[in-house]
Amino acid sequence: MMRSHAIDEVETQRRLRKIGLELGAWHKMGYLRQPDNYAWQSTVAPRDANVLLSFSQRALEWLPMADQYVAAFDDSAVITNEQMLILEDIAGQPVRVAAKSGASLILAANTPLDLRMNLSYFVYFCLLFGLHLYITATDIDEGPILGLVDEAAYFISRRPDHRQKLFSNITEDAKHGSPAWVAEYEYMPFT
């Protein structure tokens, strides 16, 4: 199960600065050294629910496996009460705090694979609802950022990354099913 806790904007900026990132205008996550000069590839999320789930799982492959991620809603994220209930079922009560106060979420789980699976559900519903959210691993200096904005995924990096071209075909790949790590998760022993 995924655990989360909210951290205020000061703590968010402190943690992000340690890894060369920051929250800029509108709470958009970016790079400290060149906040407006970075490489990115965007892809509109599919509408079919099954393909969207696979898309969400594949989108997380942009981020490295980690023990923790930080997630920040930007200032234009509007979440209804019904949507909030679903997101809270996945990530807990701190989602409401983060969405309403400008705080961010620290997301963790018992294992990185368990975290990735639960985070894929969180990403799924954020894409479905057209929310604005940025996610990055907490332990990678100037690491990749996954942005979710208006039903599209943004694969953001400090410098051009050859993997960005691969993610331009993510919707086609998602039509063929889930990535390999999902099968690993299915056979993982639960403690």
N, C-alpha and C positions, 0 to 999 in steps of 0.2 A: 504494500500500500504506500502511496505517496504521502509524504508529510510536507507541510509548508509552514512558514512563519513570515510575517510581514516585517519589513525593515523600513525605517523612515528615509526620507530623501537624503539626509546628511550621511547616514550609514550606507545607503546605496551608492552615493557618489564616492565615498571612501573606498568601498570594496571594488567598485569598477575602476577607479583610478589606479589601484594596485595592479590591475591587469591591462592598463592602457586604454580604458574605455571611459565614457561618461554619458550622462543623460543631458541632452541639449534642449533646445527650444521644443516645446510641446511634449517633453519627456521622451524624445526620440533618442534611441541608443546609438552612439557613434564612437569614433576613435579620437583620442585626445590629441594626437599629433597633427592630424589633418581631418577635422570633423566633417568637412564638406567634400573631401576628395577620397573616395574609396571605390572599390569595384563591387558591382552587384548584378544579379540576374533575377528577374522576376518571372513568375508563372502564375497564371490565374488558376485557382483551385477548381476541380471538377464539381459538377452539380450532383451526380449520382452518389448516393450515400456510401455504397460499398467501395467505389473507386476513391471517394474522398477519404475514407479511413485508411486505405493503402497509401494514398498520397500523403496523409499526415504522418504515417509511420516512416515513409521514405524521406520526407522533408527533414526529419530529425537526424538522418544520416549526414546532414550538412554539419551538425555539431559533433564534437568528439564525445565519446563515452566519458561520463564524469560522475562523481559522487553527488555533486550539487550543480544546480543551474540557478541563475537569477533571471527573473521574468518581470518586465515592467510594462504596464499598460500605458499608452501615451494619453495625453490630455484630451484627445477627441474620442476616446472609447466611451460608448454609451451602452450600458448593460441593463436590461430589464430585470425585474425581480425573478421572473421565471428562468431566464438565462443564468442569473446569479445562483439560483438553487442548484442547477446542474453543475456549474463550475465548482461550487462549494462541495458537492458530493465527490468530486474527483480530487480536489486539492485542499479542502478544508475551509474553515471559517476565515482565515486570513485573506482569502480572495476578496471578500467584501471590503476589508480594510484597505487593501492595495488599490482596488478599483475606485474607491470613494475619496481617498486622502492623498493620492500621489505617492504612496509608499510602493515598495516593490516586494516581490515574493522570492524567498529562497526555497527552492524545491529540492527534496531529498527523498530517498527510500532505502530499504534494506540492502539492495544491490543495484548497481548501475543498470542492469537489464530491466529490473522491476521499475526503476525510475523512468527509463526510456519508454516502456509500455504504457505506464500511466500518463506520462507526459504526452504521448501520442493521442490519447483521448482528450486531453486538455486542448491540444493544438487543433484536433478535429472540431471540437465545439467552438473554439475561437474563430476558425475559418468559416464554419457553418453560420455563425452569428455575425460575421463581418467585423469582428472586433480588431482593435489595433494593439498589438503586443510585440515586444522584442524579447528574445531569449538568448542567453549565452552561457557557456560553462564558466564556473567561478575560478578555475585554476589554469587557464590558458592565456598567456600574455598576448594581447592584441588578437585574440582568437576570433573565429567566425561568429557572426550574429545571424539568427533566424528572425526575420521580421514578418509579421502577419498584419496586413493592412488591406481592408476592403476586399475580403475574399481572395486575396492573392498572397503567395509566399515570396519573400525576398531573401535571397541567399547573398549575404553581405560579407565582404572581406576587406582587410586593410589594403591588400595588393591584389592584382588579378590572380585568380586561382583557376587552374585548369579544370577543376571539378565543377565550376559554374556552368560550363557548357553541358556537362552531363545532366545537370538539374534542369536544363531547358526542356528535356524530354521526360520529365518526371510524371506528367499526366499519362503519357503512353505507357510508361513502365508500370504505373499504378493499376492500369487496366488488366495487367497480367498477374496481379496478386501482390501479396505482402512481401517485404524483404526477408532475407534469410534469418535475421535476428529474431523475427516473430516466432519462427519454428523453434529456435533455441529456447525462447521464453516458454512456449507451450510444454516443453519437456523438462523445465527447470523444477527441481524439488522445492516445495514450499516448506518453510520452517515456522 
